[in-house]
Amino acid sequence: MELMKAIALRKSVRAYNDEQIAEEKIDTILSAGSAAPVGMGRFDNLHITVIQNKDIINKISAGIKAMMKREGDPLYNAQTLILVSSKEAEAPGIDYTNASCVMENMLLAGADLGIGSVIVWGIAMVVEADQSLKDALSIPEGYHALIGASFGYAANADQKEKELVQKIQTSRV
Ligand SMILES: Cc1cc2nc3c(=O)[nH]c(=O)nc-3n(C[C@H](O)[C@H](O)[C@H](O)COP(=O)(O)O)c2cc1C
């Protein structure tokens, strides 16, 4: 698929069916993450966790519900979560910038494979706040959970491309 088509197809999916993502597709998504730009090429500062354990997914979902005081499943029945963690950055913001680049590549790779996704802020918040969850997820010592997303197959197959328009306030000087 052309890149601009994958960009137009990627949009937040907030209802997933029960179908699991095949291992080789997860591998493709992870390889796309590792192709992202990362400050000084320090890929060793980053860590990715693929979460498919139902008990852990339920625990994260319950944690987000409690934290955000909201009803419904904040993970939208996703069968797979992917979390990017990082060591403390050498300079402010580098950790989040790296993690964002990696995550966006993974979201776009998912779109290319027909796999929906949505960044869910509470995933990283809940994991980072709970050392027992970090241990259960084997997040290495010294790494902080920064960005998590739900991945899966959309319950509603309607996957229209979005119109590519400029929405962000821009100055050209
Ligand atoms: C930092 C960040 C946090 C987000 N947190 C959530 C979230 O907690 N729950 C959710 O449903 N969507 C979340 N989103 C998805 C955005 O709402 C969504 O990307 C935005 O509205 C644009 O829509 P699109 O992804 O369909 O293009 C988040 C996105 C980002 C980048």
The ligand as a Gaussian input file, in Angstrom:
#p B3LYP/6-31G(d) Opt

LIG

0 1
 C       -1.361000      11.474000      23.170000
 C       -2.665000      10.874000      22.740000
 C       -3.539000      10.379000      23.684000
 C       -4.758000       9.796000      23.285000
 N       -5.555000       9.222000      24.239000
 C       -6.703000       8.623000      23.858000
 C       -7.503000       7.927000      24.808000
 O       -7.182000       7.841000      25.985000
 N       -8.641000       7.331000      24.372000
 C       -9.039000       7.393000      23.052000
 O      -10.077000       6.838000      22.705000
 N       -8.295000       8.045000      22.120000
 C       -7.136000       8.653000      22.490000
 N       -6.333000       9.261000      21.549000
 C       -6.755000       9.287000      20.141000
 C       -7.139000      10.697000      19.673000
 O       -8.345000      11.100000      20.268000
 C       -7.236000      10.700000      18.136000
 O       -5.987000      10.304000      17.596000
 C       -7.608000      12.053000      17.571000
 O       -8.907000      12.411000      17.949000
 C       -7.510000      12.089000      16.047000
 O       -8.360000      11.113000      15.481000
 P       -7.799000       9.941000      14.546000
 O       -6.771000       9.172000      15.327000
 O       -9.012000       9.117000      14.237000
 O       -7.188000      10.548000      13.337000
 C       -5.112000       9.786000      21.916000
 C       -4.204000      10.276000      20.971000
 C       -2.990000      10.768000      21.366000
 C       -1.999000      11.232000      20.316000

